[in-house]
Amino acid sequence: MAKKINIGQLTIEADRTFFFIAGPCVIEDEATTLEVARFVKELSDKLAIPAIFKTSYDKANRTSMESFRGPGIEKGLAIIRKVKERTGLPVLSDIHGIHEIEQAAEVLDVIQIPAFLCRQTDLIVAAAKCGVPINIKKGQFISPGEVGPVIGKVTSTGNSSILITERGSSFGYNNLVVDMRSMVILKRFGFPVVFDGTHSVQLPGGAGTSSGGQREFVSHLSRAAVAAGADGVFLEIHPDPDHALCDGPNSLPLGEVEPLLSVLREMHRLIRF
């Protein structure tokens, strides 16, 4: 049976609700974060598509020690709280350690389990116990079917508010591919399925001390994913991706977001109804 997930003031229903998750990879500064958040809110209202704002206060999984990680949990959550208060958008961020959970749960409407950590039982269970909806990023190293036990770790705590996000599978070195059969398989679990259109075109570690990316394929893969059954899309966006401090090569410029979402919304409507 398809599940309904309450996230802030939103209700997301598998197979019924088309929605998007969007924002910058990491908090670079308060001004840029609020600029992108206002953009997401205005676009959500204009297109009548429910939206969740995403960003990270600390990217603990960057390729290099020299890579920008963000402002940290204290300053980062304060900025995310401002986004929530000023736009009314529900907010999402990722966690990387059990010690972060209690503090993050006071602000976040969705806690994201990073793909690299999707097998970490203690982290998942501790996050789920706080009662906040959980977004499971499917690891690049597991099959769609292997998401089942990950879901079981969340539901073992009594928390059944779950999103499942596909973000590609490792294909040799420094490359990812997306098997669109994954959308069908993941949907069998009954929870809303999200396609991460921007991380799926990442070239992990492909730039040596950072990841590369092929943003020219975001639109194509996102359309294919919605056609295959994805309920929503996850997009990292930035006012100037070529100068972004994290994941610029696979992030979309703001001007490309509305045309893509407009097409995806109509595709979803046509396929579902």
Stockholm file with secondary structure:
# STOCKHOLM 1.0

chainA/1-273         MAKKINIGQLTIEADRTFFFIAGPCVIEDEATTLEVARFVKELSDKLAIPAIFKTSYDKANRTSMESFRGPGIEKGLAIIRKVKERTGLPVLSDIHGIHEIEQAAEVLDVIQIPAFLCRQTDLIVAAAKCGVPINIKKGQFISPGEVGPVIGKVTSTGNSSILITERGSSFGYNNLVVDMRSMVILKRFGFPVVFDGTHSVQLPGGAGTSSGGQREFVSHLSRAAVAAGADGVFLEIHPDPDHALCDGPNSLPLGEVEPLLSVLREMHRLIRF
#=GR chainA/1-273 SS CCCEEEETTEEEETTTCCEEEEECSSCCCHHHHHHHHHHHHHHHHHHTCCEEEECCSCCTTCSSTTSCCCSCHHHHHHHHHHHHHHHCCCEEEECCSGGGHHHHHTTCSEEEECGGGTTCHHHHHHHHHTCCCEEEECCTTSCGGGHHHHHHHHHTTTCCCEEEEECCEECSSSCEECCTHHHHHHHTTSSCEEEETTGGGEETTTTSSSCEECGGGHHHHHHHHHHHTCSEEEEEEESSGGGCSSSGGGCEEGGGHHHHHHHHHHHHHHHHC
#=GC SS_cons         CCCEEEETTEEEETTTCCEEEEECSSCCCHHHHHHHHHHHHHHHHHHTCCEEEECCSCCTTCSSTTSCCCSCHHHHHHHHHHHHHHHCCCEEEECCSGGGHHHHHTTCSEEEECGGGTTCHHHHHHHHHTCCCEEEECCTTSCGGGHHHHHHHHHTTTCCCEEEEECCEECSSSCEECCTHHHHHHHTTSSCEEEETTGGGEETTTTSSSCEECGGGHHHHHHHHHHHTCSEEEEEEESSGGGCSSSGGGCEEGGGHHHHHHHHHHHHHHHHC
//
